[in-house]
């Protein structure tokens, strides 16, 4: 979607569920314990941009009532289904493991990016040392090499 996100909050009862409000008046409900790449549920709440959200409840109970406000001052009270409100067995540890795994993946990508930059600097230095002419050709070769290495990195 091409709309801006305007707010969000975690479910007080489900560790893997969070809510996101958008400027096109839509509320998105994500359930990352079920699917991390797609919205679990979207609902058009208002024709105006949504500006605030709050979910009733605590870690033991509740989580079914969602209050959403828009920029015109209208507050809508929504009730979500039980599957988005009731905690699942071992959900907190599952989501925690998922977040830890994603953190490790990001750190590994950062290490890989540093390695690629080191290789890039070494290749550019070698090309410059072998280039008798100098001038603009060096920068173009370095830019082409940088583009190639960035594409390789993004493909990881």
Secondary structure by P-SEA (a helix, b strand, c coil): ccccccccccccccccbbbbbcccbbbbbbcccccccccccccccccccccbbbbbbcccccccbbbbbccccbbbbbbbcccccccccaaaaaaaaaaaaaaaaaaaaaaaaaaaaaaaaaaaaaaaaacccccaaaaaaaaaaaaaaaaaaaac
